[in-house]
Amino acid sequence: MSATQIEQQALHHWIAGRRDGGSGGRSGLVLDPATGEVTASVPFASPEDVDRAVAAAAEAAEPWAATSPVRRARVLQQFLALMRASTDAMAARITSEHGKTLDDARGEIQRGIEVVEFACGIPHLLKGQFADNVGTGVDSYSMRQPLGVVAGITPFNFPAMVPMWMYPIALACGNAFILKPSERIPSASLLAAELLEEAGLPAGVFSVVNGDRETVEQILDHKGIAAVSFVGSTPVARAIYERGTASGKRVQALGGAKNHAVVLPDADLEATADAIVSAAYGSAGQRCMAISVAVAVGDSGDGLVSAVIERARGLKVGPGSAPGTDVGPLITGASRDRVEHAIEDAIEDGAKVVLDGRREDESGGFFVGPTVIDDVKPGMDAYDVELFGPVLAVVRVDSFDEALELIATNPYGNGAAIFTRDGGAARAFEQRVQAGMVGVNVPIPVPSAIFSFGGWKESLFGDIHIHGPEGVSFYTRGKVITTRWPVPSDRDGVQLGFPVHHE
Ligand code: NAD
């Protein structure tokens, strides 16, 4: 689909295996962040729309759950092939609505595809265990069964990958899935729905309902939905967890982040600066695993700051669709304003803005260039607030222990990285750091799809991480069956004592 076609679009929901315009009422606008222009309108689901999606999902869920896991996996194999073939089309939609570069959009689709690859092998993880003779003539076995209708609520920043952390696993486990994508970036999810249908997924097993807070609250309160996976900002994650669990649902809610990279004086300075610049400014800093704080230990600060500035200054800021662009726009004018205010505040707070990305821009796009703020301290917004923009805060500390303490007292705990040549220090960091995902000379330690993804502290509400083996646990529940087939000679009459298996 060309960019011009996207501009003409009135978007829709995907309910009961087809496009659905919704029952009227509220809607939102989709913008191109590189120009500020409106490219599409999207209907917001009303309570009747959500009811319709849940009814279609409930009807489809039972036969889907009864379908052999291997057959379900075959549908995902078809989807995998279609996703690979549609990567460029989906990337173009993402760049148009999100602003990230086309390469970056292709990268997130690839990471999502890896979850589908994992999901194709899920039949192996669904098989239970068997123990014979747990009591005389008594056998036991376990199974994991799907939950029924489950929902996912996802953020703007990874419109393909984050939903794919959820639905391939949920579907492979035998659930029906309702996706509520970010209202700012709905198109990638709608394309995924069409590809799933083309792959042979029965109607109703996957739905997309668009909307904002009101739609989310309808999902959270809906009695027909058994579980909710959420990824987004911390205040919303907390609210979703509280409301969803209060209405009896299983909920996993992944929140925001402030990821620290600790740089020890013995680190390879050039490689470290390359890694930190990539992790701080890729996707204009709008990644939950972006490095937003560099913690310079001892005398590493001056060399690190000048190496980072040298690289960051050379990055090209522009539309994500333009060849050669390194840093695209932020998602909205409000995001750009938030980042610009934080830069102003940092100056007032006594930090040093050693590279200032604020710019005069006639394009109408929401651009901020790479920014480095040195001598940042806790208590300043540049440290305390998740800016979600191309801003690297540098905090200088005297020791390794002080760096660990800084991370431990930060309310977030998504990712953390260390740069060093010292294996002992790296191991001590792995063991002691208060974060869910840890990198050693790796700035963005996003676990591969065969592991699970999740942070600690205010980066995760609920205790089950997303995708990988924990995703299988989240989307299934256990059952243990105990069987006995007595022959007449085994009859032991009425026994009022508590059954004890080993006798
Ligand atoms: P957001 O919290 O504003 O929105 C996320 C989703 O929640 C959207 O679908 C939105 O429509 C809905 N929503 C927004 N406000 C709501 C409310 N008051 N009540 C109910 N639903 C509401 O997040 P965003 O701006 O789209 O995405 C950026 C945030 O997501 C950042 O904080 C980032 O760190 C976080 N994120 C975290 C991870 C992770 O794995 N931990 C991954 C990606 C993004």
Boltz pocket constraint, residues with backbone or C-beta under 6 A from the ligand:
constraints:
  - pocket:
      binder: B
      contacts: [[A, 153], [A, 154], [A, 155], [A, 156], [A, 157], [A, 158], [A, 162], [A, 180], [A, 181], [A, 182], [A, 183], [A, 211], [A, 212], [A, 213], [A, 216], [A, 217], [A, 231], [A, 232], [A, 233], [A, 234], [A, 236], [A, 237], [A, 239], [A, 254], [A, 255], [A, 256], [A, 257], [A, 287], [A, 288], [A, 386], [A, 388], [A, 414], [A, 455], [A, 459]]
      max_distance: 6.0
